[in-house]
Amino acid sequence: MTLSDLKVMFPNATEETWHQHPNGGGWVQNTASVANTAWVGPDALVRDNALVSDNAEITGNALISGEAIVSGDAWVSGDAWVSGAALVSGNAQVFGTARVSDAAWISGDAWVSDAAQVWGTARVSGAARVSGEARVSGNAWVSAETWQVSDTARVSGNAWVSGAAQVWGTAIVSGDARVSGAAQVFGTARVSGAAWVLGTARVSGAAQVFGTARVSGAARVSGGAQVSGTAWVSGHARVWGTAIVSGAAQVSGAVLVSGNAQVFGTARVSGAARVSDAAQVSGDARVSGGPTLW
């Protein structure tokens, strides 16, 4: 990039206010700080009060601005932007047209790619992958060992996604919710409040899990089903259709709750029981073994 090219983007740029970094030739505003050990590629820019240190690499058309810090062996490339007071460190990578802003942190071996955005005081760490048009915001944490938040999924508020968990499609994880282990939330599903989805559980379709509910083990909640209150769905249980499990109810084992069925109160349904159609199990009721209610 020539000075003339730079002036197209920043008309007030001059050789007195900008300089080319000796390691890569990219333009650096004099108010910014870039270590001699860092790399700023010929079309990359570092401006404002940004800091690039250690062996960090800024390549492609990437832009580092504001009070942002890129350190360690981190890479920012493609058309990515890092701005505000954001931090990209360790072996993290930000690329594609990704945006990291405000006071967000990307660390460890994490990647933010494609058109994904991370902002607020959100944290993405470990080997997490945030891709597609995914959004991670607020005080959310994504600290996955092997997997990702992708497509147009949203993780916000104080939510955490950790372990090998996956959130994709147009799913939303918000509030103080937790998705961990090898759990998956996808489709248009919503996990909110202080709900937890853990183990190898799946929440999919238009299902909702909220309140302080728990979905664990290999359980599945799908369709337009809802699990709320302090309810717990565990084991290999299935809740689907427009079924509702609420209150302090527990559904476990190989139970199937489907159709418009409801399990609520402090009811317990276990074993291989089936609750379907418009059946209701409530109060302190116990249904176990293999009966079918409809």
C-alpha positions in Angstrom: 0.0 0.0 0.0 1.4 3.4 -1.0 0.8 6.6 0.9 -1.6 7.7 -1.8 -3.6 4.5 -1.1 -3.5 5.2 2.6 -4.8 8.8 2.0 -7.9 7.4 0.2 -8.9 5.8 3.5 -7.5 8.5 5.8 -7.2 11.8 3.9 -5.2 13.5 6.7 -2.5 10.8 6.7 1.0 12.1 6.0 4.5 10.8 6.3 4.8 12.8 9.5 1.8 11.1 11.2 2.2 7.5 9.8 5.2 5.3 9.0 5.8 1.9 7.4 6.7 -0.9 9.8 10.2 -2.3 9.0 8.9 -5.9 9.3 6.3 -6.3 6.6 5.9 -2.7 5.3 2.4 -2.1 6.6 1.3 1.4 7.6 1.3 2.3 11.3 0.0 5.5 12.8 2.6 7.2 15.0 0.2 7.1 18.0 0.2 3.2 17.8 2.9 0.9 19.0 4.2 -2.1 17.1 7.2 -4.2 18.2 10.0 -4.8 15.8 9.4 -8.5 16.2 5.8 -8.3 15.1 4.7 -8.5 11.4 2.5 -5.9 9.7 1.9 -7.0 6.1 2.0 -4.5 3.2 -1.8 -3.9 3.1 -2.5 -4.2 6.9 -3.0 -1.1 9.1 -2.4 -0.3 12.8 -3.8 3.0 14.0 -5.0 5.1 17.0 -3.5 3.8 20.2 -3.4 0.1 19.3 -0.6 -2.2 20.4 0.9 -5.1 18.5 3.6 -6.9 20.4 5.7 -10.1 20.6 5.5 -12.2 17.4 2.0 -11.2 16.5 1.2 -11.0 12.8 -1.2 -8.6 11.1 -1.7 -9.5 7.4 -4.0 -9.1 4.5 -6.3 -6.1 4.8 -6.6 -6.4 8.5 -7.1 -3.3 10.7 -6.1 -2.9 14.3 -7.5 0.3 15.9 -8.6 2.0 19.1 -6.9 0.7 22.2 -6.8 -2.9 20.9 -3.9 -5.3 21.7 -2.7 -8.1 19.6 0.1 -10.1 21.3 1.9 -13.4 21.6 1.8 -15.4 18.4 -1.7 -14.3 17.5 -2.7 -13.7 13.9 -5.2 -11.2 12.5 -5.7 -11.6 8.8 -8.0 -11.2 5.8 -10.4 -8.3 6.2 -10.7 -8.8 9.9 -10.9 -5.8 12.4 -9.9 -5.7 16.0 -11.0 -2.5 17.7 -12.0 -0.8 20.9 -10.1 -2.3 23.9 -10.2 -5.8 22.5 -7.4 -8.3 23.2 -6.2 -11.1 20.8 -3.4 -13.1 22.4 -1.7 -16.5 22.6 -2.1 -18.4 19.4 -5.5 -17.0 18.6 -6.6 -16.2 15.1 -9.1 -13.7 13.8 -9.7 -13.8 10.0 -12.2 -13.5 7.2 -14.4 -10.5 7.8 -14.6 -11.2 11.5 -14.9 -8.3 14.0 -13.6 -8.3 17.6 -14.5 -5.1 19.5 -15.2 -3.4 22.8 -13.4 -5.2 25.6 -13.7 -8.7 24.1 -10.8 -11.2 24.6 -9.8 -13.9 22.2 -7.1 -16.1 23.6 -5.5 -19.6 23.6 -5.9 -21.4 20.3 -9.3 -19.9 19.6 -10.4 -18.8 16.1 -13.0 -16.2 15.1 -13.6 -16.4 11.4 -15.9 -15.7 8.5 -18.3 -12.9 9.4 -18.5 -13.7 13.1 -18.5 -11.0 15.7 -17.4 -10.9 19.3 -18.0 -7.8 21.4 -18.8 -6.5 24.9 -16.7 -8.2 27.5 -17.1 -11.6 25.9 -14.3 -14.2 26.1 -13.4 -16.9 23.5 -10.6 -19.2 24.6 -9.2 -22.7 24.5 -9.6 -24.3 21.1 -13.0 -22.6 20.5 -14.2 -21.8 17.0 -16.7 -18.9 16.4 -17.6 -18.9 12.7 -20.2 -18.1 10.1 -22.3 -15.2 11.2 -22.2 -16.2 14.8 -22.3 -13.6 17.5 -20.8 -13.8 21.0 -21.6 -10.7 23.2 -22.2 -9.3 26.6 -20.2 -11.2 29.3 -20.5 -14.5 27.5 -17.7 -17.1 27.6 -17.0 -19.6 24.9 -14.2 -21.9 26.1 -14.4 -25.1 24.1 -11.9 -27.9 23.8 -12.7 -28.8 20.3 -15.8 -27.2 18.8 -17.6 -24.1 17.9 -20.4 -21.5 17.7 -21.3 -21.2 14.1 -23.9 -20.2 11.4 -26.0 -17.4 12.9 -26.1 -18.7 16.4 -25.9 -16.2 19.3 -24.3 -16.5 22.7 -25.0 -13.5 25.0 -25.5 -12.2 28.5 -23.5 -14.2 31.0 -23.9 -17.5 29.1 -21.0 -20.1 28.9 -20.4 -22.6 26.2 -17.6 -25.0 27.2 -16.0 -28.4 26.7 -16.8 -29.9 23.3 -20.2 -28.3 23.1 -21.7 -27.0 19.9 -24.2 -24.2 19.2 -25.2 -23.6 15.6 -28.0 -22.8 13.2 -30.0 -19.9 14.6 -29.9 -21.1 18.2 -29.6 -18.7 21.1 -27.9 -19.3 24.4 -28.4 -16.3 26.7 -28.8 -15.1 30.3 -26.8 -17.3 32.7 -27.2 -20.5 30.7 -24.5 -23.1 30.4 -23.9 -25.5 27.6 -21.1 -27.9 28.3 -19.6 -31.4 27.8 -20.5 -32.6 24.3 -23.9 -31.0 24.4 -25.5 -29.5 21.3 -28.0 -26.7 20.8 -29.1 -26.1 17.3 -32.0 -25.3 14.9 -33.9 -22.3 16.4 -33.6 -23.7 19.9 -33.3 -21.3 22.9 -31.5 -22.0 26.2 -31.9 -19.1 28.6 -32.2 -18.0 32.2 -29.9 -20.2 34.4 -30.7 -23.4 32.4 -28.0 -26.0 31.8 -27.5 -28.4 28.9 -24.7 -30.9 29.6 -23.4 -34.3 28.9 -24.3 -35.4 25.3 -27.7 -33.8 25.5 -29.4 -32.2 22.4 -31.8 -29.3 22.3 -33.0 -28.7 18.8 -35.8 -27.6 16.5 -37.8 -24.7 18.2 -37.4 -26.2 21.7 -36.8 -24.0 24.7 -35.0 -24.7 28.0 -35.2 -22.0 30.6 -35.5 -21.1 34.2 -33.0 -23.3 36.1 -33.9 -26.4 34.2 -31.4 -29.1 33.4 -31.1 -31.3 30.4 -28.3 -33.9 30.8 -27.0 -37.3 29.9 -28.1 -38.3 26.4 -31.5 -36.6 26.7 -33.2 -35.0 23.7 -35.5 -32.0 23.7 -36.8 -31.1 20.3 -39.7 -29.8 18.2 -41.5 -27.1 20.1 -41.1 -28.7 23.5 -40.3 -26.7 26.6 -38.4 -27.6 29.8 -38.6 -24.9 32.5 -38.7 -24.2 36.2 -36.3 -26.5 38.1 -37.3 -29.5 35.9 -34.7 -32.1 35.0 -34.6 -34.2 31.8 -31.9 -36.9 32.0 -30.7 -40.3 30.8 -32.0 -41.2 27.4 -35.3 -39.4 27.8 -37.0 -37.7 24.9 -39.3 -34.6 25.1 -40.7 -33.5 21.8 -43.7 -32.1 19.9 -45.2 -29.4 22.0 -44.7 -31.2 25.3 -43.9 -29.4 28.5 -41.9 -30.5 31.4 -42.0 -27.8 34.2 -42.1 -27.1 37.9 -39.8 -29.5 39.7 -40.7 -32.5 37.6 -38.1 -35.1 36.6 -38.1 -37.2 33.5 -35.4 -39.8 33.2 -34.5 -43.2 31.9 -35.8 -44.0 28.4 -39.0 -42.0 28.9 -40.8 -40.4 25.9 -42.9 -37.3 26.5 -44.6 -36.2 23.3 -47.5 -34.5 21.6 -49.2 -31.9 23.9 -48.4 -33.9 27.1 -47.4 -32.1 30.3 -45.3 -33.3 33.3 -45.2 -30.8 36.1 -45.3 -30.2 39.9 -42.9 -32.7 41.5 -43.9 -35.5 39.3 -41.5 -38.2 38.3 -41.6 -40.2 35.1 -38.9 -42.9 34.7 -38.1 -46.2 33.1 -39.5 -46.7 29.6 -42.8 -44.9 30.3 -44.7 -43.0 27.6 -46.6 -39.8 28.1 -48.3 -38.6 25.0 -51.1 -36.7 23.3 -52.8 -34.4 25.9 -51.9 -36.5 29.0 -50.8 -34.8 32.2 -48.7 -36.1 35.0 -48.7 -33.7 38.0 -48.4 -33.2 41.7 -46.4 -35.9 43.4 -47.3 -38.6 40.8 -44.9 -41.3 39.9 -45.0 -43.1 36.6 -42.3 -45.7 36.0 -41.6 -48.9 34.1 -43.4 -49.2 30.7 -46.9 -47.7 31.0 -48.4 -45.5 28.4 -50.5 -42.5 29.2 -52.4 -40.5 26.5 
